[in-house]
C-alpha cells in the first residue's frame, strides 16, 4: 500500500528549487549544445522551441547567443511550477521574444512545420510516451529544421534518490517517471526515433562531458 505521509518540512519542488539544486549544469549544457548547432547560420527570423523548458536554461542560452535579430522562442513545459520560474525571468526581461505555454511534450498543439530548431534537454526518460514526443518534434519542425535532444548518459545519484523515495513513501509506491529508468541510452533513443519516423541518416549522436558547480544550499 502506498504511503501518503508527507514530511512536515518537505520543500516545495518548483523551478527555483530545481535551479538551485542542480547548480549551473543545465545552463552549461544548453550553451554547449547551442554552440554545436551554430545558431549564427540559421535562417532569418528563426522560430525556436524550448521543449520541456523547465526554468528556461535553453531559452536563456539562446538569449545570450549571437542569433540574428528577429528570432522567436516558444517555451513549453507540462509543469506549471517550473514555468513560473521562467515567467519570473521574463517579467524582468519584458523585451525578450519568448512565449510560454503549459504543454505536454508528447501532445504538442503547434501546427506542422512551425520551428527551425526544437531543443529538449533532459526531458526524455521522464515521459511515458517517448515515441509520441519524438513524432511531435518531427511534425513541428520545418523542412530542413533541426531537433536536438540532450539526455543523461547515466545518473549516479539515482540509487540514493530511490532509497529515499521508498523510505518516505513506502516500498510499493511507484517511482517518479524521471527515476523509473536509470538512463536513456542512445540505442533506446535511436529505436524510438525510428518508430517516430526518423531515418538513421537523420540522426547524429554526440557525447559531451560537463561538471556541476554547486554552491552551498540555503533552503531549510
N, C-alpha and C positions, 0 to 999 in steps of 0.2 A: 504494500500500500504506500502511495506517495505521501511524503511528509510535508505538510503545508506550513511548517514552522518558519517564520521569518525572524532572523536575529534583530534584537532591539536597535542595534547600532548599524544595521545594514546601510550601505551607501547607495544612493540612487545612481543607477548607471545611465549616464547621459553623455552627450558629446563632449562636454568639458572634462568629465572624468576619463573618458576614453583617451582624449588628447593628453591629459596629464600622465596617465598610467603608461602609455606606450611611448612617451617621450617624442623624439623627433624622427623615429624610424620611418613612419609612413610618409612624412614630408620629404625625407631624403630619397626614398624610393620613387615617389611621384616625380621629383625633379630629375632623377636619373632616367626614368622611363621616358619622360617627355624630351629629354635631351637626345636620346637614341632615336626618337621619332622625327627629329629635325623639323620642328614646328615652323621654322622660318621658310620652309619650302612648301608649305601648304597653300592651297588655292586662295584667292582673295575672299575676304569675309567668311572665313570658315565657321561652321557650326559644330560645336563640341559637346559631347555627352559625358558628364561625370556620373557614371552609372554605379549606384550604391555608394554615394559620395561620403556618407558619414559626416564628419565635421568639416569636410571640404579640402582635404590635403591636395587632391588633384586640381581643384578649382584654384586654390591659392598658388600652386606651382605654375599653372597656366598664366595667371595674372602677373607673375614675376618673370615670365619668359619674354622672348623677343618676337612674339607674334605680331604680324602687321595689324594695323587698326581695322576695325570693322568686324572682328570675331564676336561670336556669341556663345555662351555656355548654358546648358541645361543641366542642373544638378538634381539628381533624384535619389531617394532612399525610402525604404519602407518604414523606417523607424523615425517617427516624428521627434523623439527626444534628441536623436543625433542631429537631425536637421536644424533644431533650434540653435545649436552652436554656430552652424554656418550662417543662419539668418542673423544672428547677433553680429557676426563678422561683416555681413553685407550691410547691416544698418550703420556700421562705422565707415563703410565704403560705398555710399549710395550711387556712385557713378559706374561701378563695375557692371558689365553687361551680362549679369547672371540671373537666371530664373530658377527658382527652387520649387520642387513639387514632391509630394509623397507618392511613391510609386514602387511596385514590385519589379524587380529586375526580370522576372520571368513572365510579366504581364504588362509590358510597356504599352502605352497608349499613343505614342508618337506615330505619325504617318510613315509609310515606307520612304526610303531614300531621304532621310532627314539630315543625317550627320556626316561630316567629313572625317571625324575622329570620334571613336567611342572608347572610353577608358574605364576599366573596372579593376580597382586594386583591393585584393583580399575580400572579395565578395563571394567568389565561388568556393565550394566546400562548405558554405554556410547556407546554401539554397537547397530546397527539396526538389527542384526540377532544373538541373543544370542544362539539359538539352534545350528546354524551352527558353532559358535565359540566353543561350548562345544563338538560338534561332532568332530571337528578337534583336540581338546585336547585329546579326547579318541582315535582317529585314530592314532595320532602320538606318543602315549605312548607305550612303550614296555609292553609285558605281565608282570604283577606284578608291573608296574610303578605306580607313584603317581601323581595325579593332584591336585594342591592347588589353591584355588581362594579366594581372600580377597575382601569383599565388605563393604561399609559403612552401618551400621545399620540405620543411619539417617544422614541427612545433615542439621544441624541447621541454617547455613548461607544461605540456598537456597533462602529464601524469599527476602533477601537483593539483591542477585545476579539477581533474576528475575525482581525486581523493576528497578534496574539499566539498565538491558538489554532492557526493553521496553521503558524506558525514552530516551535511546540513539538511539535505532534502530526502534522504532515505536511499537504501540500496536499489529500490525498484524504480526510482524516478529517472525517466529517460534523460540522456544528456542533451544539452542545448545543441542546436544544429552545428555551430562552429566547432564543437568538441566531439561531434559524432564521427568525424573522420580524422585520423592522425595527420594526414596531409593530402593534398590534391596533386597527384603526380602528373607529369607531362603525358604519360601514357593514358591516364584516365581522361585528361583534357582533350587529347587527340581523338579518343574514341567518341566522346560526347560531341566534339566539334564536327566529326564526320556524320554523326546521327542528325546534327542540326543543319547539314547541308554544305559544310565547308569541305573543300577538296584538300588533299595533302599538300598540293603545291601552294595553297594559300596560307599555310601555317608555318611559322618560324618560332623556334624556342630559343630563348636567351637566358642564361643563368648569371645572376649577379650576387655579390656579397654586400651586405650592409650591416652596420653596427648600431646598436641602440645606445644613445647617450641619455641617461636617466638621472635627473637630479633628485633631491630629497622629496618625499611625499609629504604634503602638508595637511591633507584632509584627515579627519578622525571622527 
